[in-house]
Amino acid sequence: MGESPKFKLVISKLTELLTVQDAVLNRVQAGGYSTDEVFAIRLALDEAVSNAILHGNRQDPSKQVTIQYSVNDQAVWIEVCDQGCGFCPDDLPDPTLDANLDTPSGRGVMLIESYMTEVSFNKAGNCISMVKRKGCKLPNSD
């Protein structure tokens, strides 16, 4: 993302998510992003951090989740890494299949991929990198 300053937060508990939201979204809003873009970034951030704490680190308070982010007038970049053993995103069950519709979880990665412009995982499967480009339309928005 060019010369934009990069910021870093480290948390270990879900109760610290609000601190992450405030830090990232204050910069996003100051960057002139639309209400829809702020919503998309918040949703993706919440899902990624929650997944890292709950599934990656299995709520072990001795393990950390590292959030790095950068905001400029063109894009927001966020990386969320946990200390878990990782996963393969291709192995996730399709949450849109009839058999999975009543499952109370399993939609986070799909939502992130729907609302962000670019999404990638590291080889180990314990870091997600997300980009939201300013001005890119959300699905089903006019």
N, C-alpha and C positions, 0 to 999 in steps of 0.2 A: 504494500500500500504506500509506496513512496516514502516521503520524509515525515509522515505524521508521527507524533510522539506515541510511544507504546506505553500502556499502563498495565500494572499487574496487581492482582488481588489473590490472596491465599486464604481459603476457608476450610472448615472441616465438618460443619454442622448445617443442616437445612435451615435452622433459625437465623443463619447469617446471610441468607439469600437476599433479604431486603437491602442489606448494605451493598451487595453487588449490583442489584437493580438500580439503586440510587446513583451509584458512581457511574455506571455505564449510561443509563438513560438521561442523566443530567447533561452529559456531553453530547448525546444524540440529539436531544431537544435543542441545546445551544447551537448545534450544527445546522439547524433549520430543516430537519427531517419532518415529513408530514405526520399527521396523527396515525394514518394507516401504517406508515413505516415504523413509527415508534411502537405501535401495537405488535407488529410482526417481530421486531427485534426483541421486545420484552418476552413474547411467547417463546421464541427460540432460545433465548437466554435462560428462562425459567426451566424449560424442558431439559436443556443440556446440563445445567448445574444440578438439577434434581436427579437426573439419571446418573450423573457422576457420583453423587453422594449415596444415593439409594442402591444403585446396581453396581457401579464400579467399585466404590469403597465399602459397600455393604454396611453403611452407617457406622463404620469404625472411626471414632473420633480421633484416633491416633494417625489416621491417614488424611492427607490433604488433597484439596481440589485447587488447582491453579487456573485462574482466569486471566488471560491477557487480552487486551483490546486496544483498538486504535480507531479514531473517528476523524474523518476529514470531510470536505464539502462534496465529495463524490461517493464515498462508501464507508461502511462500518465493518471492521474486521474483528471477530471474536474467536478466541481459542479457549477451549475448556479441556483440561487434562486431569485425570484422576490417577490414583496409585493402584488401581485394580489390575486384574490380569487381562482385561480387554475383551472384546467380542468381535465377531464378523458381522457387519451390518447386513450382508447378503443372506445371512442365516435367520434374520428376524422373520417371524410369520407375517403374512400380509393381513393387516388389520381390517381390510375392506372385504375379505372373504366372509361368506355367511357364517362359517364355523367360528370366526373370531369376533363377530359383531358384538356379542354380549360380554366379551372379555374386558374387565375394567382397566386394563393397562395395555401397553404395546403400541400406542399411537404417537409417542413422542418424536421418534426419528422421522416418521412420515410428516408430522406437522412441521418440524424444522425444515425438511426438504421442500415443503410446500411454500413456506413463508420467506425463506432466505433465497438469495440469488445464486449462491454457490455454497455447497456443503461437501466437505471431505473428511475422511478419517485417516489417522496414521496407520501404519502397518500393524502395530500391536492392537489397535482397536480401543485404546484408552484415551485418545485425544480426538476431539472434533474441532474442525476449523470451519467457520461460517462467515460469509460475506453478504451484506445487504447493500446493493448499489442504489444510490438515490435516484428516484424517478422510475425505477422498475416496478411495473404493476404487480399487484398481488393477484393470486388466482381469483377468478369470479368478481373482480372489481371493475368498475367502469371508469 
